[in-house]
Amino acid sequence: MSAVGDLRVLLRLGDFRRLLAVRLLSQCADGLFQVALAAYVVFSPEKQASPAAIASAMAVLLLPYSLLGPFAGVLLDRWRRRQVLLYGNLLRAVLAGATALLVPASVPDWLFYASALCVTAVNRFVLAGLSAALPRVVDTERLVVANSLSPTAGTLAATAGGGIAFAVRLAGADSDAAVLLVGTVLYLCSALASLRLGRELLGPDPERVQPRVGAALLSTVRGLLEGLRHLAERRPAARALAAMTVVRFCYGSLTVMVLMLCRYAWSSTESRGLALLGLAVGASGVGFFAAAVLSPWGIGRQGSAGWTVVCTATAAVLTPALGLPFSLVPMLVAAFALGLTTQGVKIATDTAVQTGVDDALRGRVFALYDVLFNTAFVAAAAVSVLLLPPDGRSAPLILLVTALYAAVAVLLRRHSAREAS
């Protein structure tokens, strides 16, 4: 059946539509929340943002949970995934509302970051739960198309949420709190949408997990090692995760660069800089949509590894060609292209992991996936501190990213050729 036909079948599946609705509402709220944080940290008139400040914010928001992620995986593999979606979004609604109250109170930055960190930490449970639950509502034959539609639709929802946040933020100088309150409402709606799914539908199967919470927590380290050993035996899934980690590092490095360019090189005011960032985010969002359309076809013809090679090789060619001029229009084209290639790699990776690991360990592996995903972004911000000047123009950073994209393409191509021979 064609990809279009599979897509029509997927949208006729009630449980898939309900799970997709939870994702769309949740990730739309994520987009609102992330833009509110970026506006508060980078574009507030009273703050002089630098690569170091951006890196610090990313570390505060992402690194602590990344270090604790494997422990979350053990819990995710024993809790009902429907309940994780319900209570996770309810908790985020409360925490996002509390964060909104801190903005007009002019509290110390550490208190604001601590509140935002709590929202981000719960978010890791929700996103990992959504990915681990997807094979429970879609048959194996259409899993590639589901992986193309569902996470990409979520990313587009986040982009739309970001667009709403930009509009609200630009409408008034003191609107960060209002953006966070809109996000609070969307988190609540996502929690309510999850109630339309059966409690047992999304797994995991009770007989496949430990019966006591204490035993599960005490076995966290052993479970992590089991997950790593499982990945070591499933080499295609392990290579896909490694490739996605490098691609995420590249995307993170370029994201910090674009933030600095929007803030200082391309604009003289905070409001114009925020508007330019909105254009870049929108261009990247269009790329995500293009990836959703092209990836099922590409993975069908090339396989997950082959499609990753195509995406990373394309990124290696386009990044220096479009990035080195450090001009707005070429960089917007680059945002589209890298949105397409990065999301294409993610769709291929999701498919490789979901089809390549056992269901009993899937939540644990996706939690590890999440750890790598976020740690790579924090590492990218840290490297950007060393390579980015105050205005964001850095040829060495562009060349480093280009070399990494090329290395992933070459190494995966060699592995694929070796396995085929």
N, C-alpha and C positions, 0 to 999 in steps of 0.2 A: 504494500500500500504506500502511496506517496506521503510525503511529509505533511501536505495540506490535509489529506484524508485522515492521517493519524491525529492531527491537531483537532479536526472536527470531532473525532471519536473521543479524544481526551476531554473536550469541553462538554460532551454529553454525559461524562461520568460524574455523578453527583458528588461523590466523596472527594474527587480531585478538585472540582470547582469549589467545594467548601474549604479545602485545605489552601487552595490558591487565594481565596478571599481573606483568610487569616494572614497569609504572607503579604498580600498587597496592602492591607490596612497597617500591619505592623511596620513594614519597610517604608511606607509613606511617612509614618511618624518618625522613623529613624532619620529620614532625609531632613525633616523639619528640625529635629534635635541637633543633627550634625551641623547644619548651616547656622543655627543659633549659637552653637559653641564656636564655630569659626568666626562668626561676626563678633562675638564677645572677646575672643583671644586676639584676632588678627586685625579686625577692621574698626574696633572701638576708637574714637578720636583720642581718648586719653591714654591709649596704649601705643607704645612704639615697638611693633612686632619685629622679631628677628628670626632667622632660622633656628637659633638656639631656643627661643621662646616657643616656637612651633613644635620643635622636637621635645621639649619638656612637657608640653601639653599632651602630645601623642603618647609619651611614655607614661604619664600619670593615668591616662585614660585606658591604655591598652596593655602595657607591659605587666602590671600586677596580675590581671586575669590570665594573661598568656602563660605565666608561670604556674598558675593554679589550674589551668585548663584540663590536664589529664585527670585530676580528681573529679572535676565536673563530669567527665565522660563516664566514669563508673556510676555516678548517680543517674545520668541520662539513660544508661542501659538497664536501670531497674525501675525508674519511675514511668508511669503511663505518660506517653508523649503528648496525648491530648491534654492531660493535666498540666504538663510543663508549659504548653502554649497558653492555657487559661490563666494559671496563677502567675506565670512569668509576665504576661502582658498587664495583668491587674497590678502587680508590684511595680512595673515600669510606669504605669499611669500615676501611681502615688508618688514615686520618686521624681518623675519629670515635673509634676506639680510643685513639689518641694523645691526643686532647682529653680523653677520660675520665680518663686517667692524670694530667692536669694539675690536675683539680679538687681531689683531696685533697692535692695537693702545695703548695697555697696559693702558686702562682706569681704574678708580677705580671700585672695585667689585660691588658697589651699582648701578652704571650705567649699567653694564653688566646684573645684575639681573633684573633691571627695564625693559630693553629691552626684556629679556627672559620671564619675567612675562607677557608682552603684548601678546607674541605668545601663551603662555599657556592659558591665559584668553580667547582668541578667540577660542582656541582648544576646550574648554568646550562647546561652542555653537555648533561647528561642530559635535562633538561626540554625544551630546544630540539630535541634529537634525537628525543624521543618525539613531539613535535608534527609535525616535518617528516616522520617516518616513517609517520604515520597514513594518508595517502592511498595508500600503497603496499600496504596490507592491506585497504582498503575501497573499493568502487566509488563513483563520483561521486554516484550517486542517493541513497546512504545516508550521505554524508559529514556532513550536518547532524546526523543522529541519532548518528553516531559521535563527533562533536565534543561533543554533549550528554552522552553516556555516559562517554567515556573521561576527559577532564579533570575532569569533575565526580566521577566515581568515584575519581579520584586525590585530589581535594580531600577527599572523604569519608574516604578511607584516611588522609590526613594528619590529619584531625580525630580519627579513631579512634586513630591513633598518639599524638596529643596527649592523648586520654583515658587511654590506657595510661600515658603519662608523668605525668599528674596523679595517677593512682592510686599509682604507684610513689613519686612525690615526696612525697605526703601520708602515705605509710606510714612514712617516716623522714626525719629532719632532714638527713641527709647522703647523700641518695640521687641527687643529680644525676649522679654518676659511673655509678651503676647504670643510669640511664635511657640515658645515652650508650652504654653497653655493649650494651643491648638494641637500640638503633639500629644499632650495628655489625653485629650478627647479621643484622638485616633487610637492610642494604645488601649483605651477602654473599649472602643468599638471592636478592635481585634480580639480582645478577650471574649466579648460577647459572641463574636462570630465563631469562635472555637467550640462553643456549646452545641453547635449544629453537627459536630462530629461525635461518633460513638466513643464512649470512654475506653473501650478495649480495641478500637479499630486500628489505631496507629502503632500498637505494640509498645514495648517488646513482649514476646510470649512469656508468661509467668514461669514456665518450667525451664526457661533458658537462663534465668538469673538467680542470684543467691537470695534465699528467703528472708534474711535479716539485714537491716540497714547497717548495723554495727559491723557485721561480717564483711559487707560490701566496702565500707569505708576502710576497714583494716587491710583489705586486700587491694587497695588502690595501686600501690607500687607494683605488686605482682600482676595486676590487670594491665598496667601500662606496659610492662615488659612483654606480656602476652600479645598485646596489640602491636608492639614493635616487631615481635617475632612473626606475627601473622603477616605484617607488611613485608618482612624480609622474604617470606615464602611467596608472596604475591608481588613479584617484581614489577609488572606493568603498573599496578596501583602505586607502588612506592616511587617509581620514576615520575609518574604523573604528579604526585604530591611535591616532589623535589622541583620539578619544572614550574609548577604553579607558585612555589615559594619564591623562586628567582624572579618570575614575571611580576609578582606582587611587589617585590623589592624595587624593581625598575619603575613600576607605576607609582609607587609611593615617592620615590626620589623626584620624579617629574611633577608629581602633585605639589610637593613643597616648593619646587622651582616656580611653578605657575602661580602659586599663592604669592610669592615674593614679587614676581613680575607684575601681577595685578595690583599689588599694594603700592609698589614704588616706581617701577619702570614704565608702566603704561598709563598711569593715572596720577593726578595731582591731588585728588580728594578721596576720602574713604568711601563715599557713596559710589563714585565712578568705579573705583577698584572693586567694590562688591558686585556692581553690575557686570563688569568684565569677567569676574569669576563665575557669575551666573551663566554667561555665554559659554565659557569653557566647560562648565558642568553640563549644560544643555547639549553641546556638541558631542561630549563623551556619551551622554545618554542616547543620542541617536545612533552612535556606534554600538552601544549595547543592544539596541533593537535590531540593527543590521546583523549582529552576531546571532541573535535568536533565529533569524530567517535563514542565514547561511550555514550555521553549524550542523544542523541535522544532515543537510546535503553533504557537507565537507566530511563529517565523521562517517557517514555512510560510504563514501568513496575512499577515504584515506585511513579510516580507523581513528581512534582517539589519539594515539601517538602521532600519526601522520598529520592530523589536523593541527596538533600543537606545533609541529615542525613548520607547517605553512604559516601559522599565525606569528610565531617568533621570528621566522626569517623575514616576513613582511615588516615586522616592527623594527628589525635590525637595519633594514634598508631605509625606511621612512623617517626614523627618529633623527638621524643627523641631517638628512635632506630638509626636513621641515623645522627642526629645532634650532639649528645653529644660527639662522638669521635673527632669532630672538624677536621676531615681529609678531604682531597680534594675529593677522589673518593666517599665515602658515601654522602658527601654534594652535589655532582653532581647528584647522584641518588635521593636525597631529592629534588633537584631543579626540576627534572622531575616529581616526585610524587606530589609536591605541585603546580606545573604548571597545572597538570591534575586536581587536586581536586579544586583548586581556580577557574580555568576556568569553571569547571563543575558547581560549585555553581553560577557563574555569568550567565551561560546559563540558569540555572533554575530560577534565579532571574529575568532576562530579560523577560522570558516567563511569569512568575507570574505577573509581573507589566503590561506587554503589554496586557495580557488577562484579567487582574483584574481591570483596571481603564478605565474610559471613554476617548474617543479620544479627547474631548475638553480640558481635563486636562492632557493628556498624556505628552505633552512637559513640563508642570510645574512639574509633578512628576519625570520625568527623570532628570530635572535640580536639583531637591532635591536629587535624587539618586546620581548625580554627586557630589553634595556638601558632602554628607555622604562618598562617595568613596574617595574624596581627603582629607577631614578632618581626616578620619581614618588613612590615610597614614602619615599625619603630626603628629598626636598623637602618632603613632608608632615610628616615628623618635624622638619625645620628650622623650618617655619612654626609648628608646634605649640609650639616653644620660645618663640616670641614671643607667642603668644596664650593659652597654658595657664597658669593659676595652679597653685600646688603641689597643690591638691586635685583638679584636673582639670575643675572647672566653668568653662566658657567659652562664653557666649552668642555672642560674636563669631565663634568658630570654627564653631559650628553654623550661623550665618547665612552665613558664607563658603562652606561646603560646600553649603548649600542653593542659593546663587546659582550655583555652578559646575554642579551637577546641572541646574538650570533652563536655563543657557546651552547646555549640550550638547544638551538636548532641543529647544530652539528652533532652534538652528543646523542640526541634522541634519534637522529637519522642513522647514525652508526649502529646504535642498539637495534633499531628496526631492521636494518640490513643484515646484521649478524643473526637475528632470530629467524629471518626469512631464508637464510642460506642453509 
